[in-house]
């Protein structure tokens, strides 16, 4: 494969996109067409496309092709931060536990109690209520099946089928949310003292689990756009063999990064070569702002190396306490661990939820929610750019519900946490997302709620407090 | 203290009870009165009472006195079985997992689908439904407090206050059932490879947990009436130091044994002396057939050595998936483990349940249930005595929902499991309840359901199959 030939195509396509010849969301010509037009081999064309995908100029939709991603050249993305070369044991200070429990709500302010109730929750409650009135004596006397209600598992299988992922109902096990699923995955893959690789910045819920299970963590630098740096992972595991790697390929919290499909494939290859498991946190998987839903990492793994974890907490309701796990090679072990950790899940909730999904209510709601989150992201980004664009850098995620902010290097976001809390504002400082105390001048900012005047005012107060010594 | 003096009082009271001078449920004279009447010291009188309590002729109600227990001299109780002197790793065969998942329903037959719905479940569902309609958006966006809803914790505190146990709401943490609570207690007290003491026979759910966590188990012979043999525990932990001891002081499954208060105190003393934790499974605590509710082990421990675990699954509904844990010295650690294992519980279920308890519905229902279970126990015992009294021995528990059967020594209850399952009957073989393969000729039999003609026929078929080679 000639370096020059693929580079020429890469430059050509990049120009076409940047000059608007291909619009955002538009499909690029097929690989076959590009081969013919440019007289290139298939491998060369794919190499060029992978380069553009890694730069987030385009994104792949399996079995469909490549599409033009939203251009994000008019703002500053936070820099990838170098990470220490050795593992650490996690040690979460008590203050952080307080912040973590507040930050799980993903909002700088408590919600307005007067908000009108969304119709989808009324429907969902009605279906769960109906299920709970059906043979309540039976439900009171019998636990559900060990893997959870088969009808709900089939409904989840259908959701994944729409994301190019082939699963069977028996490949899945219902859990009490994604945290429970991640816990089971760590219990199944690791023993105390083992080392686990994580994206840096990392989801703090995973860091807490690694702490409590006595696991060591090696942080892998992650790009706010494309996620885990695979080369760094490959280098570090030479020195520090790992048992598992936790990743959120689709719309990672805090950065919102999306792992390109080519990186997904490379990660699975690495896992097979070095005999570790990949624990995929897919909790934001349904919350894509692309025209097409993004397939999970699980979709590119045939060997059962990927343990897929998900939940309805972020895309529907935290109140359900329903998640799932597809454990691949370790599935039987994981089902046993589910049984010993909590035996069963409520049957009526599973029945009502299965009905809600199979009647199409879930798809309708989640499509609305994706649109709403995308608009709220745009509101937030516009606000940041207009008022603090000179001082802060921020990611512009194409899914999920938060973006990642980098402030001037002398600012310590954690220092302002208490003062802001007294004013009723919850700041989520960057240090929460590292086992090594990185990200002192970073923070997570959520767009899960509309940017009302109340939130806009809170945002101004937040940045005035943070930047006051500028 | 003279041996003869306490023995004389013990013999005197034993005769008075056996000749009917004191009736079942009647209060004995107070310690002070007995001292005066018999001209004995307080210590001597208490010694005599403890002997009678250990023999289950009387039972203690703290701050009230001693009451005459039901006499059970007219039937054969299963013998206490000697246990191996060394610990073992648990290794649950796959067939057992199948049996365990079926036996969790505590019934030899599936329930009759046509059973009319109990009013208490309609009330409970109504209250949960009402709570779920209150601010559903809030519930969808926010998790509950780390320890669970404070109102529900306060309601559980009130239930324990009626059982002579002083707790505060912050001493409790809500879990997803008792299995989840026991798991957290084991995670908090033990590391892989540690040794845990259990009653023998033991609850199979605990055995599964010990297996999955890689813990060693030392079985302690237990009396079908009075539970754990404290002398044997004291002897064995000299050779095999333990980190925890799991006990069900009130109405153990499978035997239905109830630990005398004097043994409870001795167990706590032993735990303090030898630096181990006692994990109390109180899931049957509310299901006492005595006139008074029985206090938990927790009530006699001031040092925080007892980790109290309970649930509404057996006394109200398995569908709720709501339990609790009071972790004593380890409570903060346990709350962290709860958060990493599953983050949160549904708020509406907790709110509805708190309302159900505070309106008095729970007490009313559980009192009915206790009466109902007592009658069902009597039906079952009468049936056993009438038809198989010559061949089998059985415990007669004063609470809970199952009794323990000893069959002739050449019978292997596990061998008939598959044949009976093909006939639609679920046999719970004794081997499930041991890590060392004990109890081949034992089985658990539940009285959780009324002895209908269908169940009576199933019972006959079961024993005919088991005893056919007699």
Interface residues (C-beta under 8 A of the other chain):
Chain A: X97 X101 X104 X105 X106 X107 X111 X113 X115 X117 X118 X121 X122 X125 X128 X129 X132 X133 X135 X136 X137 X138 X139 X140 X141 X142 X143 X146 X175 X176 X177 X179 X180 X183 X191 X192 X205 X208 X209 X212 X213 X316 X317 X318 X319 X320 X321 X336 X337 X339 X340 X341 X342 X343 X344 X345 X346 X347 X348 X349 X448
Chain B: X97 X101 X104 X105 X106 X107 X111 X113 X115 X117 X118 X121 X122 X125 X128 X129 X132 X133 X135 X136 X137 X138 X139 X140 X141 X142 X143 X146 X175 X176 X177 X179 X180 X183 X191 X192 X205 X208 X209 X212 X213 X316 X317 X318 X319 X320 X321 X336 X337 X339 X340 X341 X342 X343 X344 X345 X346 X347 X348 X349 X448
